[in-house]
């Protein structure tokens, strides 16, 4: 049995919760009452895990649905296109498909880790590096806002994004779409669902994209942000009986792109040309397999979701971002991940006063990472000589007499050779969780939902760090003396484990059909981890400090290796969230309104910072933060062919406690204070078989602070986009344009070694799209 999620009718939310016992006849009855222009559905098969438990069908949580029709209206083609279309959701394009930084409700992750989980047909994507892909055959996207850790566990602190794919049993047919646009853009997509008899179904899809790029590099003479990608999807469904359903699906992804078009910005705001001399690229090869099974008894349903994920990616980055040859990194990741989830849930109309869900989840995710850092002579001498000056200044503050005895040192290589800092890591991790949720009707219109999850994770890091010979010149009364410290190395193992209890409480009031109010209290958690990029600078400190300690009379101590774990480990981030919300729908007038207000308190907040030399980024716990927010989502049918939609959020995220940086009461960086999307959509049959359609959308985000001290920020930026087309029978033709006013603004900025760097927004783009349904 499948579930039909219907937009703009009260029954839509009822079916959203995955109550597989709901008779199809009831769903069909609700759909048949709709006019043709109101129908906008998402179909979710029973074999796809649906975790929330509810009695009335109205889930006590803030949620957004983007159906297939809305995905076309918004031209959602990858994860970043969801920005502003969902309240509080901000997914900027940070220079590569790997950098899927997602911010929701005042928290997020700029580099490693994640606070929002991504699921495809109920199976989690383990690594954020695989989030941003063009997935064909999507029937709808669901976003659950606010902590979802009780049912989804790890890294669902701010919410969950669920992708649902097409089913051959509910949506047979296919579509071919061809696009071409400015800046050398070509895109083709093909998807089809076929019924292979009464019991078998087949769905497949393929998307290919190529783009020359928007920005040229003056040093290399090539486009910095070119793109080539290919994504394939295949799903086989089998339904031998009414009680048993299963599906096997696969997704493969290939990406090669120019990346990280970051350029220097002067104090006056003048943006320099792109001038990186080292390669700046990102490549990815991925494969994901999912096996889903559902079996229904009279009173219970068992769902099983098994996943395997392979990811290989390579990142090349010029760390100094200049035409000078200083240092660059080449990082290669290989990952094999396994997930297994079992969900047992009640079903049946006889349980009208009580429902329950019981789940067991486990994963194993070993990763291998190679991250050699290549230093030229100017790069390594600047790093080491700067470290020497810093150590001498620090010693002068604590022991002036010893500082005066310390000889003058400098890094001097007569052959001016570059060096390679080898970094090799193995990171096996695994976890297991048990969770339960119940919904109990207290009064005819009042329901209590409560749940609890016990989550255990074990993380391990095996590291092998290779240094390089370090020639030093010592100034003595008799003249300079040259010595060479031998190449050092670090090898070791670090382990950490985490236990988390993630409760959830919710009250839900439904006084009238189509009207719901709810209040929730939930706890979320984001996993801790290790700072692999910090080892590159650490090995230089080890060599230098050990070498200086060997110098007679220096007063220096050798490097304390017992501090390595503390220097390279960060703790889990946790949060408590409090929310009041409600929704109202009147299908006869085409009215839908959702409103929520929330307070989210984050502890052990994880922040990303560059290491002192600039050759890498590390994550540290920076105290606590608090986010106050308001979210609004609404749509209204103005008249039969014209609909208006709007989403808006306000977020005030500030530090409440700080760890050493003195940034209390400052805004948390990278999180927009406001975001909005306002769209008019028109669709009308003007002649027999001929339909005209157009959409116009204004969207914006800002202000965004780029640093913890709030010295740099980007004000609110608004862009316009539009699409105009016609459809006749199975053919469609549309013209589209993005950033119509050709606005240029900073979508990402950071400060490195005293200079500001930024990535600019894409310029105005336009194109033509041809579609054929079959």
C-alpha positions in Angstrom: 0.0 0.0 0.0 1.2 3.5 -0.8 0.5 6.9 0.6 -0.6 9.9 -1.3 0.5 13.3 0.1 -1.9 15.9 -1.2 -1.1 19.6 -1.2 -3.7 22.2 -0.1 -6.2 19.8 1.5 -6.4 18.9 5.2 -5.9 15.2 4.3 -2.4 16.1 2.9 -1.0 16.4 6.4 -2.8 13.3 7.5 -1.1 11.2 4.8 2.3 13.0 5.4 2.9 10.9 8.5 3.2 7.6 6.7 0.2 5.8 8.3 0.2 2.9 6.0 -3.0 1.5 7.5 -5.0 4.4 6.0 -7.3 2.9 3.3 -6.6 3.9 -0.2 -10.3 4.5 -0.8 -10.2 7.3 1.8 -7.2 8.9 0.0 -8.8 8.6 -3.3 -12.0 10.1 -2.0 -10.1 13.2 -0.8 -8.3 13.5 -4.1 -11.4 13.1 -6.2 -13.0 16.1 -4.6 -10.3 18.5 -5.8 -10.4 20.6 -8.9 -7.7 19.8 -11.5 -5.7 23.0 -10.8 -5.6 22.1 -7.0 -4.1 18.6 -7.4 -0.5 18.5 -6.4 0.5 15.2 -4.9 3.5 13.3 -3.6 3.3 9.5 -3.5 5.3 7.6 -0.9 5.3 3.8 -1.1 4.8 1.7 2.0 8.3 0.2 1.8 9.9 3.6 2.4 10.5 4.0 6.2 8.2 6.5 7.8 9.2 7.2 11.4 6.8 9.8 12.8 3.9 8.5 15.0 0.6 10.3 15.1 -3.1 9.8 15.6 -4.8 12.6 13.8 -2.3 12.5 11.0 -1.3 16.1 11.7 2.3 15.8 12.7 3.2 18.1 15.6 6.3 19.6 13.9 7.2 22.3 11.4 7.4 20.7 7.9 7.6 21.7 4.3 6.6 19.8 1.2 7.9 20.5 -2.3 5.9 18.3 -4.7 7.0 17.4 -8.2 5.0 20.4 -9.5 6.7 22.8 -7.1 10.1 21.5 -7.8 9.5 22.4 -11.5 8.2 25.8 -10.6 11.2 26.6 -8.5 13.6 24.9 -10.9 15.1 22.9 -8.1 17.9 20.9 -9.7 20.3 20.4 -6.8 20.4 20.8 -3.0 21.4 24.5 -3.0 18.3 25.4 -4.9 16.2 24.8 -1.7 17.6 28.0 -0.1 14.7 30.4 0.9 12.1 28.1 -0.6 11.8 26.4 2.8 11.7 28.8 5.8 15.0 29.0 7.7 16.8 26.7 5.2 20.0 28.2 3.8 22.3 26.1 1.6 24.9 28.4 -0.1 27.2 27.2 -2.9 30.6 27.3 -1.3 32.6 26.7 -4.4 32.2 22.9 -5.0 29.7 20.1 -5.0 31.6 18.8 -1.9 30.8 21.9 0.2 27.2 21.3 1.1 27.0 23.6 4.1 23.5 23.5 5.4 22.1 26.0 7.9 18.7 25.7 9.5 17.3 27.5 12.5 20.5 29.1 13.6 22.9 26.2 13.4 24.9 24.5 10.7 28.3 23.2 9.6 30.6 25.1 7.3 33.1 22.3 6.7 33.1 18.9 8.4 30.1 17.3 10.1 26.4 18.2 9.6 23.4 19.3 11.7 20.8 18.4 9.0 20.4 14.8 7.8 19.7 13.9 4.2 17.7 10.8 3.4 16.9 9.2 0.0 13.8 6.9 0.2 14.3 6.6 3.9 18.1 5.7 3.8 20.5 8.2 5.2 23.4 9.7 3.2 26.3 9.3 5.6 28.8 11.9 4.3 27.9 15.5 3.6 30.3 15.4 0.7 27.7 13.4 -1.2 24.7 15.6 -0.4 24.8 18.0 -3.3 23.8 15.9 -6.3 21.4 16.2 -9.2 19.0 13.2 -8.5 16.6 12.3 -11.3 13.1 10.8 -10.8 12.3 12.8 -7.7 8.6 12.8 -6.8 8.9 15.2 -3.8 11.1 16.6 -1.1 10.1 16.9 2.6 11.9 19.1 5.1 11.3 18.6 8.8 12.5 21.7 10.7 13.8 21.6 14.2 15.7 18.7 16.0 14.7 15.3 14.7 17.2 13.3 16.7 14.6 11.1 18.5 13.6 9.3 15.3 16.5 10.1 13.0 19.4 10.2 15.4 22.9 11.4 14.5 23.4 14.8 12.9 19.6 15.6 12.8 20.1 18.5 15.3 18.4 21.1 13.1 16.2 19.0 10.8 15.9 16.4 8.1 15.6 16.6 4.3 13.8 13.6 2.7 14.1 12.9 -1.0 11.4 10.6 -2.4 11.8 8.9 -5.8 9.2 7.9 -8.4 7.3 4.7 -8.1 6.3 2.7 -11.3 3.1 1.5 -9.5 1.8 5.0 -8.8 3.3 7.2 -11.5 4.1 5.3 -14.7 5.4 7.3 -17.7 8.5 9.2 -18.5 9.9 12.6 -19.4 12.8 13.9 -21.5 14.1 17.5 -20.9 16.8 19.3 -22.8 18.3 22.7 -21.7 20.8 25.1 -23.0 21.9 28.4 -21.5 24.4 31.1 -21.2 28.0 30.5 -19.9 28.2 27.3 -21.9 25.4 25.4 -20.0 24.0 22.2 -21.4 21.8 19.9 -19.5 19.8 16.8 -20.4 17.6 14.6 -18.2 15.7 11.4 -18.9 13.4 9.5 -16.5 10.8 6.8 -16.9 8.7 4.5 -14.8 7.4 1.2 -16.3 5.0 -1.5 -15.0 6.5 -4.9 -15.7 3.3 -6.9 -15.0 1.2 -6.8 -11.9 4.0 -7.4 -9.4 7.1 -5.7 -10.9 8.0 -2.1 -11.6 11.0 -0.4 -13.0 12.1 3.3 -12.7 15.3 4.8 -14.0 16.7 8.3 -14.7 19.8 10.0 -16.0 21.0 13.6 -15.8 24.0 15.1 -17.5 25.3 18.7 -17.1 28.2 20.6 -18.5 29.0 24.3 -17.9 32.0 26.4 -19.1 31.9 28.5 -15.9 31.2 32.1 -14.8 34.6 33.3 -13.6 38.0 33.3 -15.4 41.4 32.9 -13.6 43.9 35.5 -14.9 46.8 33.3 -13.9 45.8 30.1 -15.6 43.7 31.7 -18.4 40.9 29.1 -17.8 37.4 29.3 -16.2 37.7 28.7 -12.5 34.3 27.1 -12.0 33.6 24.7 -14.9 31.4 21.7 -14.4 30.8 18.3 -15.8 28.5 15.9 -14.0 26.5 12.7 -14.7 24.0 11.1 -12.3 22.1 7.8 -12.8 19.2 6.2 -10.9 17.7 2.8 -11.1 14.9 1.2 -9.0 13.2 -2.2 -9.2 10.0 -2.7 -7.2 8.4 -6.0 -6.3 5.0 -6.5 -4.8 4.1 -10.2 -4.6 1.2 -9.7 -2.2 -0.9 -7.0 -0.7 1.1 -7.3 2.6 4.7 -7.5 1.1 6.5 -4.8 -0.8 10.2 -4.4 -1.6 12.4 -2.3 -3.7 16.1 -2.3 -4.7 17.5 1.0 -6.0 20.9 2.4 -7.0 22.3 5.9 -7.5 25.6 6.7 -9.2 27.3 10.1 -9.4 30.2 11.5 -11.4 31.5 15.0 -10.9 34.5 16.9 -12.3 34.5 20.6 -11.7 36.7 23.6 -11.3 36.2 24.8 -7.8 36.7 27.5 -5.1 36.6 30.7 -7.1 37.7 32.7 -4.0 39.3 36.1 -4.6 41.0 38.7 -2.3 38.9 41.7 -1.2 40.7 44.9 -0.1 39.7 46.8 3.0 37.9 49.3 0.8 35.8 46.4 -0.7 37.5 46.2 -4.0 37.5 42.6 -5.4 40.7 41.4 -7.0 40.7 39.1 -10.0 41.0 35.3 -9.6 44.7 34.5 -9.5 45.3 31.1 -8.0 48.3 29.4 -9.5 47.8 25.9 -8.2 45.0 23.6 -9.4 41.6 24.2 -7.9 39.4 21.2 -8.7 36.9 18.8 -7.2 36.2 15.3 -8.4 33.7 12.7 -7.1 32.6 9.2 -7.9 29.8 7.7 -5.7 27.5 4.7 -5.7 24.6 4.1 -3.3 22.5 0.9 -3.0 19.3 0.7 -1.0 17.2 -2.4 -0.3 13.8 -1.6 1.3 11.2 -4.1 2.5 7.8 -3.8 4.2 5.5 -6.4 5.6 2.1 -5.7 7.1 0.1 -7.7 9.6 -3.3 -6.7 10.8 -2.0 -4.7 13.7 1.6 -4.1 12.9 4.0 -3.2 10.1 7.7 -4.1 9.8 10.0 -1.9 7.6 13.6 -2.7 6.9 16.0 -0.3 5.2 19.5 -1.5 4.2 22.0 0.8 2.6 25.5 0.6 1.2 27.4 3.8 0.1 30.7 4.2 -1.7 32.3 7.6 -2.1 35.6 8.6 -3.6 36.4 12.2 -4.0 39.5 14.4 -4.6 39.9 18.0 -3.7 42.7 20.3 -4.9 43.0 23.8 -3.4 45.4 26.6 -3.5 45.5 27.5 0.1 47.1 30.9 -0.3 44.7 32.0 -3.1 47.4 34.1 -4.9 49.5 33.8 -8.1 52.5 33.2 -5.8 53.5 29.5 -5.3 53.2 29.2 -1.5 51.3 26.1 -0.6 48.4 23.9 -1.8 46.6 20.8 -0.6 45.4 17.7 -2.4 42.9 15.7 -0.4 41.6 12.2 -1.4 38.8 10.4 0.5 37.6 6.9 0.1 34.6 5.6 2.0 32.5 2.5 2.3 29.5 2.8 4.5 26.8 0.4 5.7 23.5 1.2 7.4 20.6 -0.9 8.6 17.4 0.2 10.2 14.4 -1.9 11.4 11.1 -0.1 12.2 8.1 -1.8 13.9 5.0 0.3 14.1 1.4 -0.2 15.0 -1.3 0.1 12.3 -5.1 -0.4 12.1 -8.1 1.7 12.7 -8.7 -0.1 16.1 -5.9 1.9 17.6 -7.6 5.2 17.2 -6.5 6.3 20.7 -2.9 5.1 20.7 -0.1 4.4 18.2 3.6 3.6 18.6 6.8 3.2 16.7 9.9 1.2 17.7 13.1 1.4 15.8 16.7 0.0 15.8 19.4 1.6 13.7 23.1 0.7 13.2 25.9 1.9 10.9 29.5 1.2 10.1 31.5 3.8 8.2 35.2 3.3 7.6 37.0 6.2 5.7 40.5 6.5 4.4 41.9 10.0 3.9 45.1 11.2 2.3 45.8 15.0 2.6 49.4 15.9 1.6 50.1 19.6 1.9 52.7 20.9 -0.7 54.8 23.8 0.5 57.1 25.9 -1.7 60.2 27.4 -0.2 58.6 30.8 0.4 55.6 29.1 1.9 57.5 26.8 4.3 60.0 29.5 5.3 57.2 31.9 6.1 55.3 29.4 8.2 58.4 28.2 10.2 59.9 31.7 10.7 56.6 32.9 11.8 56.3 30.0 14.3 59.8 30.8 15.6 59.0 34.4 16.2 55.7 33.4 17.9 57.4 30.9 20.2 60.1 33.4 21.2 57.5 36.1 22.0 55.4 33.6 24.1 58.6 32.6 26.0 59.4 36.3 26.6 56.1 36.7 28.3 56.6 33.7 30.6 60.4 33.5 31.1 62.2 36.7 29.8 65.6 35.4 31.0 65.2 32.2 29.0 64.0 34.2 26.0 67.2 36.3 26.0 69.3 33.2 26.1 67.4 31.7 23.1 69.6 32.0 20.0 68.2 33.6 16.9 66.8 30.9 14.5 65.6 31.1 11.0 64.6 28.6 8.3 67.2 28.8 5.5 67.4 26.2 2.7 70.2 27.1 0.3 68.6 25.0 -2.5 65.2 26.7 -1.9 63.4 23.4 -2.3 59.7 22.8 -1.6 58.5 20.1 0.7 55.5 17.8 1.1 53.8 17.2 4.4 52.3 13.8 4.1 49.1 13.1 6.0 47.4 9.7 6.1 44.4 8.8 8.1 42.0 5.9 8.7 38.8 6.7 10.4 36.5 3.7 11.2 33.4 4.7 13.1 30.2 2.8 14.0 27.1 3.4 16.0 23.9 1.8 17.2 20.6 3.3 18.4 17.3 2.2 19.8 14.3 4.5 19.8 10.6 4.6 20.6 7.8 7.1 20.0 4.1 6.9 21.2 1.1 9.1 20.5 -1.8 9.1 22.9 -5.1 10.9 22.6 -5.8 12.7 25.9 -9.0 14.4 24.7 -10.9 14.3 21.5 -8.9 17.2 20.1 -5.7 16.9 22.2 -2.9 14.5 21.6 0.4 13.9 23.5 3.4 12.5 21.6 6.5 11.4 23.4 9.7 9.6 22.3 13.2 8.7 23.4 16.3 7.6 21.6 19.5 6.0 23.1 22.3 6.6 20.7 25.9 5.3 20.9 28.8 6.2 18.6 32.4 5.1 18.5 35.0 7.1 16.5 38.6 6.1 15.8 41.5 7.9 14.1 44.7 6.2 13.0 47.2 8.8 11.8 50.5 8.7 10.1 52.1 12.1 9.6 55.4 12.5 7.7 57.4 15.7 8.2 60.3 17.0 6.2 64.0 17.9 6.9 64.2 21.3 8.5 67.4 23.3 7.8 67.8 26.0 10.4 70.4 28.8 10.7 71.5 29.8 14.2 73.0 33.2 14.7 76.1 32.9 17.1 78.8 35.4 18.2 81.1 33.6 15.8 78.7 33.8 12.9 75.8 31.8 11.5 75.7 28.1 12.2 73.6 25.8 10.0 71.9 22.7 11.4 69.2 20.4 9.9 66.5 18.8 11.9 65.7 15.4 10.5 62.3 14.7 9.0 60.0 13.9 11.9 56.9 11.8 12.0 53.8 11.2 14.1 51.9 8.0 14.4 49.2 7.1 16.7 45.6 6.3 17.4 42.8 8.3 19.0 39.4 7.1 20.0 36.3 8.7 21.3 32.8 7.5 22.1 29.6 9.3 22.7 26.3 8.3 24.5 23.3 10.5 23.8 19.7 10.5 25.2 17.4 12.3 22.8 13.9 12.9 24.2 10.9 14.5 22.5 7.6 15.8 23.9 4.8 17.3 21.9 1.2 18.5 22.5 -1.1 18.8 19.5 -4.5 20.6 19.4 -6.9 20.2 16.4 -10.0 22.2 17.3 -11.3 22.4 13.7 -10.8 20.5 10.4 -7.8 22.1 8.7 -6.6 23.9 11.9 -3.8 22.6 14.1 -1.6 24.0 16.8 1.3 22.3 18.5 4.0 22.8 21.1 7.2 20.7 21.2 10.3 20.2 23.3 13.1 18.2 21.7 16.8 17.6 22.1 19.3 17.2 19.3 23.0 16.2 18.9 25.7 16.6 16.3 28.7 14.1 16.4 32.1 15.2 17.4 35.3 14.3 15.5 38.9 14.8 14.7 40.8 17.7 13.0 42.8 16.0 10.3 43.9 19.2 8.7 45.4 20.4 12.0 48.2 17.7 11.8 50.0 19.5 9.0 50.8 22.4 11.2 51.3 20.2 14.2 54.1 18.2 12.8 56.1 21.5 12.1 55.6 22.5 15.7 56.8 19.1 16.9 60.0 19.3 14.8 60.7 22.9 15.7 60.0 22.6 19.4 62.0 19.3 19.8 64.9 20.9 17.9 64.9 24.0 20.0 64.8 21.9 23.1 68.1 20.3 22.0 69.8 23.6 21.8 71.9 24.2 25.0 70.6 27.1 27.2 67.5 27.7 25.1 65.2 26.9 28.0 62.7 25.3 25.6 60.9 22.1 26.4 60.3 19.3 23.8 56.8 19.0 22.4 54.4 17.3 24.8 52.8 14.5 22.7 50.2 13.9 25.3 48.5 17.0 24.1 47.9 15.8 20.6 44.5 14.4 21.3 43.3 17.6 22.9 44.6 19.6 20.0 43.0 17.6 17.3 39.6 16.5 18.8 36.4 18.3 19.2 33.3 17.3 21.2 29.7 16.6 20.2 27.4 19.6 19.9 24.0 19.3 21.5 20.9 21.5 21.7 17.4 21.9 23.2 14.6 23.3 21.1 11.3 24.8 22.2 8.7 25.5 19.5 5.1 26.8 19.2 3.4 26.5 15.8 0.3 26.0 13.8 -1.1 25.5 10.3 -4.4 26.4 8.7 -5.8 25.2 5.4 -9.0 25.8 3.4 -9.0 23.9 0.1 -12.2 25.6 -1.1 -10.4 28.9 -1.2 -6.9 27.6 -1.9 -5.6 29.0 1.4 -2.6 27.5 3.3 -0.9 29.2 6.2 1.9 27.8 8.5 3.5 29.7 11.3 6.0 28.7 14.0 8.2 30.4 16.6 11.2 28.7 18.2 14.0 29.0 20.7 17.0 26.7 20.1 19.9 26.6 22.6 23.1 25.0 21.4 25.9 23.8 23.7 29.5 23.1 22.8 28.9 24.9 19.5 31.3 23.7 16.8 33.0 26.5 14.8 35.4 26.2 11.9 38.6 28.3 11.9 41.8 28.3 9.9 45.0 27.2 11.5 47.6 29.9 12.2 49.5 29.2 8.9 46.4 29.1 6.8 47.2 25.6 5.6 44.0 24.0 6.7 40.9 24.4 8.7 40.0 23.0 12.2 36.8 22.7 14.2 36.6 23.7 17.8 34.0 24.0 20.5 33.2 27.7 21.0 30.9 27.7 24.0 27.1 28.1 23.5 24.6 29.9 21.3 21.0 30.7 21.3 18.7 31.2 18.3 15.3 32.9 18.4 13.3 32.6 15.2 10.0 33.1 13.4 8.9 31.1 10.3 6.1 31.8 7.9 4.9 29.9 4.9 1.7 30.6 3.0 0.0 30.1 -0.4 -3.2 31.6 -1.8 -5.1 30.9 -5.0 -5.9 34.4 -6.2 -8.1 33.1 -9.0 -8.2 29.7 -10.7 -5.0 29.9 -12.8 -2.9 32.2 -10.5 -1.4 31.3 -7.2 0.9 33.3 -4.8 3.4 31.6 -2.5 5.6 33.0 0.1 8.1 31.8 2.7 9.9 33.9 5.3 12.0 33.5 8.4 13.8 35.7 10.9 16.6 34.2 12.9 18.6 35.9 15.7 21.5 33.5 16.5 24.0 34.8 19.1 26.7 33.5 21.3 25.6 33.2 24.9 28.8 31.6 26.3 32.2 31.7 24.6 35.4 29.6 24.9 38.2 32.0 25.0 37.4 34.3 22.1 35.3 36.9 23.9 32.5 36.9 21.4 29.5 36.7 23.8 26.3 38.4 22.4 27.8 38.5 18.9 25.9 37.0 16.0 26.9 33.4 15.0 28.6 33.7 11.6 27.3 32.4 8.3 23.7 32.3 9.4 21.4 34.8 7.6 19.1 36.9 9.8 16.4 37.0 7.2 15.5 34.9 4.2 12.5 35.0 2.0 10.9 33.7 -1.3 7.9 35.2 -2.9 6.5 33.7 -6.1 3.5 34.2 -8.5 2.7 31.2 -10.6 0.3 31.1 -13.5 -1.0 28.2 -15.5 -4.0 28.3 -17.8 -5.3 26.3 -20.7 -5.9 29.0 -23.3 -6.9 26.7 -26.2 -7.7 23.1 -26.7 -4.6 21.2 -25.7 -2.5 24.4 -25.3 -1.5 25.6 -21.8 0.5 28.7 -21.0 2.4 29.1 -17.8 4.8 31.5 -16.1 6.5 32.0 -12.7 8.2 35.1 -11.3 10.1 34.8 -8.0 11.9 37.3 -5.7 14.2 35.7 -3.1 16.8 37.0 -0.7 19.0 36.3 2.3 20.9 38.5 4.7 22.4 40.0 6.7 25.2 37.4 7.1 28.2 37.9 9.4 31.4 36.3 8.2 33.4 36.3 11.4 32.8 35.7 15.1 33.6 39.3 16.0 31.0 40.5 13.5 33.5 42.9 11.9 32.5 41.8 8.3 29.1 41.1 6.9 27.0 41.0 3.8 23.7 43.0 3.9 20.4 41.6 2.6 20.7 40.6 -1.1 17.7 40.1 -3.3 17.5 38.4 -6.7 14.8 37.9 -9.3 14.1 34.9 -11.5 11.4 34.1 -14.0 10.2 31.4 -16.4 7.7 31.6 -19.3 6.5 28.7 -21.4 3.8 26.8 -23.2 2.7 23.2 -23.2 0.8 21.4 -26.0 0.0 17.8 -25.4 3.2 16.1 -24.4 5.5 18.9 -25.6 6.6 21.9 -23.6 8.9 24.8 -24.3 10.1 27.4 -21.7 12.4 30.3 -21.4 14.1 30.9 -18.0 16.4 33.5 -16.4 18.1 33.7 -13.1 19.5 36.8 -11.4 17.6 39.1 -13.8 19.1 42.3 -12.3 22.6 40.9 -12.6 23.3 41.5 -8.9 26.8 40.8 -7.7 27.4 40.1 -4.0 29.4 37.9 -1.7 27.9 34.4 -1.0 30.9 33.3 1.1 33.7 35.2 2.8 36.6 34.3 5.1 39.7 35.9 6.6 43.1 34.3 6.2 46.5 35.6 7.4 45.3 39.2 7.6 43.4 39.3 4.2 39.7 38.9 3.3 38.6 36.5 0.6 35.2 36.1 -1.0 33.2 34.1 -3.5 30.9 36.2 -5.7 27.4 35.2 -6.8 26.7 33.8 -10.3 25.9 36.5 -12.8 22.7 36.8 -14.8 22.0 33.5 -16.7 19.3 32.6 -19.1 18.3 29.7 -21.3 15.8 27.5 -23.1 14.3 24.2 -22.0 12.4 21.7 -24.1 10.4 18.9 -22.5 8.7 15.7 -23.9 6.4 13.5 -21.8 5.8 9.9 -22.8 
